[in-house]
Amino acid sequence: MKKLLSITLAAALTLGSMSTVAFAAETEAEILPGNGQKIGVSMPTKDLQRWNQDGDNMKKMLEDAGYEVDLQYASNDVQTQLSQVQNMISSGAEVLVIAAIEGSSLGEALTMAKENDIPVFAYDRLLMDSDAVSYYATFDNYMVGTVQGQYIIDTLDLENADGPFNMEITAGDPGDNNAGYFYAGAMDLLQPYIDEGKLVVQSGQTSFEEVATAQWKTETAQSRAENILSSNYTDKDVDVWLCSNDSTALGVENALAANYNGKYPIVTGQDCDKENTKNMIAGKQSMSVFKDTRTLAKQVVKMIGQLLNGQEVDVNDTETYNNNVITVPSYLCEPVFADANNYKELLIDSGYYTEEDLA
């Protein structure tokens, strides 16, 4: 696991305020033109807003660069994704870009890709248990967790406040390798306060296995949150709810609206989904870690062009992401911080959303 990063709230806000500049700098990177090569792009589902954006961004940028694109969504069904990737290989894809539903479930397709000398890019989710993975492109997932954890520390002033404060945790999909990094980044910062008794998890559920949310489903997160609230918070307040992403945060926010009458807690998130951004504006969610899908898509398109043109492929991490077989050369984009104070600059001024999107 990466070394613990200490990021103050001020620094995180600075990252957010620099987002437009950072996006411009990253998107200035040269994309080499394609020559009609077929690129297979496999996305997990259309049920989450971010994967629609990722798929659309990848398709547009690849086509603009001169590639043919076979974009498919797998409806969060592993066998469907496996079949789709195999069909991409059979139909002549020269490169595969895969955002896996479950990182360890595509072994047959990856073996087939290797046998056909087809490079494989793991997109935002590491493909596990295979030596057929050429590159991995993602955001700094451990940093996502540290930004969430530091937000809680600074907002509650845990260094100086007496406490105790009640906290609950909702993490992500155990089949998604990233979920462990998000959880670890936050908990590495928060665990000392739990050990000290300044943060108290009334439900007693703190291990990743206890707090994980299968397939990041909003309904699953909501059901678990409702049970926690009814069992532990009928006569006390919950002060903070650490949520690893926006779909789980939305489930917690739905549960709070339906089953909780106490002081409203700090709620963290990730992805700046539209509904969650609206909730931030309305005071129902405190923050979200913004991972600009345009930045990630453009980086992958750049790497594909470098690979197909025989150039050195950009990576900035060759140590962190071991998939149980190999350590995969990776490019980590930097996430930025969003809340009700800076969302206009971060999301609207950069063109990610319009005012109407968030009305």
N, C-alpha and C positions, 0 to 999 in steps of 0.2 A: 504494500500500500504506500502511496506517496507520503512524503513527509508532511507533517501537520503544517498548515498555512495559517498564520494569524492575520486576518484581514479586518481592520477596523471598519465600523459602519461608515465613517467619513471616507475611507479609501474605496469602499464599495460604491458609495454615492458618486465618488469621482469617476469610477469606471463607468457608471451609468451616464454621467454628464458628458463623457468622452465618446459615447457610443457612435454618434454620427461620424465623428472623425475616424474612429477605429474601423467602422464599416467601410468608409471610403477608402482607407488605406488598404484594407484587405482585398477589396474588390478591384483595386488597380492592378492586381497581379495578372500577368499575361496569361491568357488562355490561347493555346495553340490551336489552329484550325484543324478540324477533322476532315476526313475524305470519304464520308458516307459510311464509315464503319458502324456496325450495329452494336448498341450498348443495351444490355438488359438491366432494368432497374426494378427491383423487387421491394415493395413496401408492405408493411404488416397489415394495415387496416385503413379504411376510410372513416372509421368510427371516431377517431381523434383528430381534431382540427390540425394539429401540427403535421401529421403524416400526409394529409392532403396538400399542405403547403410545401413540404419537402418534395413530394412527388412532382407537383406542378413546377417548382423551381428547377429541379433536376432536368425535367423534360424540356422546358423552355431553354435553359442555358445550353444543354447538349445540342439541341436542334439549331440554336443560333450559332453554335460553333461548327456546325456542319456534320453532325452525327445523325444516324437513324436511331430512334429510341423505341424500345419495347418496355413500356411501363405497365406493371401489373400490381394489383393489391390483393392480399390473400385472405381478407375477412377474418383475421386473427385465427386462422385455422392452419396448423402446422403442415398437415398433409397437402393442403392446397398450395401453400408456399413451396413445399418441396417439389410438387408436380410442376408448378409454374416455372421454377428455376431450371428444372430439367428440360422443359419445353423451350426455354430461352436458349439453352445450350444446343439443343437439337436443331433449332431454327437459325443458327448461325451467329449468335452473339459473340463478339470478339472480346468484350469485357463485361463483367457482372458487377453491379452495385447492389448490395443486399443489406437491408435493415431487417434483421431477423425477428420473428415472433419469439422464438426460443433459441438462444445462441448455440445450443448443443444438438439441435434437431435436424440439421441440414447436411449431415455427413455424407449421405449418398450423392447428393447434388454436388457437393464440394469435391468429392473424389472424381466424379464425372468431369467437372471443370478442369481439374488438374490433369486428368488423362488426355484432355483435349487442348492443353496448354492455354487455358483461358484465365487471365488474371482476375482475381476476386478482391473487390474493395468492400470491407465491412463498413457499413454506414451507420454511425452513431451508436450501434450496438455491436459489441465484439462477437465475432463468430468463434465458437469454442471447439476444442477437441479436434482440431484439424491442422495439418501443415499446408493446406491449400489456400490459406488466406494471405494475400499479397500485401495489403495495406489496410490500415484502419484510420478512419477520419471521424472525429467526434469533437465535442467540447470537453474542457477540462472538468470531468465529472466530479472528481474529489473537491475541486474548488467550488462547484455548485453547492455542495453540502456545507463547506466552510462559510460561504456567504450567508446561507440560511442560519447556521449556528451562531455566527457572529452578530447577525441582526438581532437574534433573541437576546444574546448577552448584552448588547448595547442598549436595546430598547428597555429591557428590565433593569439595566444598570447592575448586573449581577456582581460586579466587582465590589460595589459599595452597599447595595441594598441588603437588608437583613433577611428578607424572605420569611418563610418559604413560599415558593410559587408552584402552583400545580401545572403540570405539563403532560400532554399525551402525544403519541407519535404514530404517524401513519406513513409507512414506507411504500416502496414500489413492488413491481412484479419480480418474484424470485427467479423467473426464467430470463430476466433481462440483466445482463452482467452489470450494466450501469447502475442499477438500483442499489447494489452493494456499495458502490463508490459514493453515491449521494448520501446514503445512510452513514457511512463511515466518516465522511467529511464533517457532517454535522455533529455526530456523536463524539468524535474525538475532541471537539471543543466543549460539548455540553456534559459529558460524563463526569468530569471533576466536580461540577456543581450538583449533579445527582448524588455522587459519593459523599459530598459535603452535607447533603440534606437541604440545600438551598433550592433545588428543583426536586419536586416530588411527583412521581408518576403514580397516581392513585390507583390506576388499574393494575399496576405491577407488570404491565406488558412493555418490555424494553428491548428484548432481543430481536434481531432482524426477522427471525422466523415467526415471532409473535405479531409483529407489526406490519408484515408484508401484505401487499394487496395484489391478488392474482390479476394479471393483464391490466393493471392500473385502472380497474373499473370503478367509475364513480359510484355505482350502485353498491358495490362491495364495500367501498370505503364508508359510504353512508350507513349501511346496515351495522357495521362494526362500531362506528361512532355512536350510533343510537344506543347500542347495547352498553357501551362504556358510560355514556351520559346517564342512562337510567340506573346503572348499577353503582355509580360513584359520585354523581354530581347533582343529586336532588337537593342537597343542603349545603353545597359549597361551590365555589367558582373554579372554573378551569381558566388559567391565566395565559396559557400558550399551547398551541397545537402545531407541532412540527409536521408539515406535510411535504413529501418529497417532490410532488409535481402538482399541476393545476387540476388534473382530473380527479385526483384523490382529495385535493383541497376543496373542490366543489362538492364532493360527497360529504365532507365534514361540515361545510357551510350549510348544506341542506339539512343535515342532522341538527345543527345548532338552531336553525330557524324553526324546526319542528318540535324540538324536544328540550330546549334549554332556555331558562329565564334569568340566568345570572349575568355577571359582568362579561361583556364580549371579549374573547381572547385574542391574542396575537395569532394570526394564521399565516404560515408561509406557503410558498408555492414555487412553481417553475414552468416556464414556457410562455407566459403572458397570453394565454388563450383569451379570446374575446370576452366570454362570459366572466372569466376571472378578473380581467382588466376592468370590466364594468363593476365587479364586486369591490375591487380596490378603490375605484372612484367613489363607490357608495359606502366605504368603510367596513365592508364585510370580509375583506382579505387585506392583510397588512403589506405584503410584498410578493414579488415573483421574480425569479431569476430568468432573465431574458437570454435566450439562445437564438440568435438571428439565423433562421434557416437559410436565408439567402447567402450568408457568409459561408456556411458549411457546404452548401450545394456548389458554390463557385469554387471553393477549394478543391472539392472532389473532381469537378470538371477540369480544373487546371492540372491536377495530378494525372488524370486519364490522358490528357494531351501530352504531358511529359513522357508518360510510359510508352504510348503508341509512337512517339517520335524519337524514342531511344535516348531521351534525356534523363538526367538524374531526377528522381521524384522527390518533391519536398516532403520532408518529415521533420518533426521537432521533438520526438520522443522515441527512443529505441530501447527503453528499459522497463516501462511500467506495465504494459499490457501483454501478459502471458496468457495464452488460451489453453493451457495445460499440455500443449505440445510444442509450440514455438512462442517466442516473444515477437509480436507483430509490430513492424515499423508503423509509427502512428503520427498523425498530425492533429494537434489539439488546438482548437479555436478557444478563445477566451470568452466566458460568459460575462454578462454585465447585470447590473442591479436595477430593478424597477420598483417604483411605488407610486402612490397618488401624487407625489410632488414632482416627479420627473418623467412621467409616462408620456406627456405630450412631446417633449423633445426626443425621447427615446423611440417612441412607437409611431407618432404622427409625423413629426418633422422629417424623420428618416424615410417616410413613405411606406412603412410596414402596414399601418392601418390609416384609414381616413377618419375624420371626425364622425362621419355617419356610421361607420362600423361600430363605434363605441357609444352611440346615442341610445 
